[in-house]
Amino acid sequence: MVTGKNLSGDPHSPQHDIRLVGHRCDGSCQEALERAHLEPFKRRWSNPNDWPNGAVPVAGDDVVIDMAWDMIFDLEESPIYNMIQINGWVTFQNGDGSGNLHLRCKHMYVRAG
């Protein structure tokens, strides 16, 4: 679900506008995902050990979810990332009573996940 909810109350605020541009995968990214083997475990967004550099992404980062990853997004409120590229799987954690989870970024590319 994507909402254009304006939290500032100012109709001219940059938060007021939301633009979604869909691009269709022509087959190569979907075929690659079908051939990929997911790791035998799930990664957690909040766990620094589940990221290659040993740190949870911070505001302004470009985030890439590898094709073999099964990542669980478990932050109540993420910083605003510059870009998120999803090549594997990202699932929002649910059922723990935490309420809504917010993944925020300027650009998101869901390539095959």
Secondary structure, 3 states (H helix, E strand, C coil): CCCCCCCCCCCCCHHHCCCCCCCCCCCHHHHHHHHCCCCCCCEECCCHHHCCCCCCCCCCCEEEECCCCEEEECCCEEEEEEEEEECCEEEECCCCCCCCCEEEEEEEEECCC
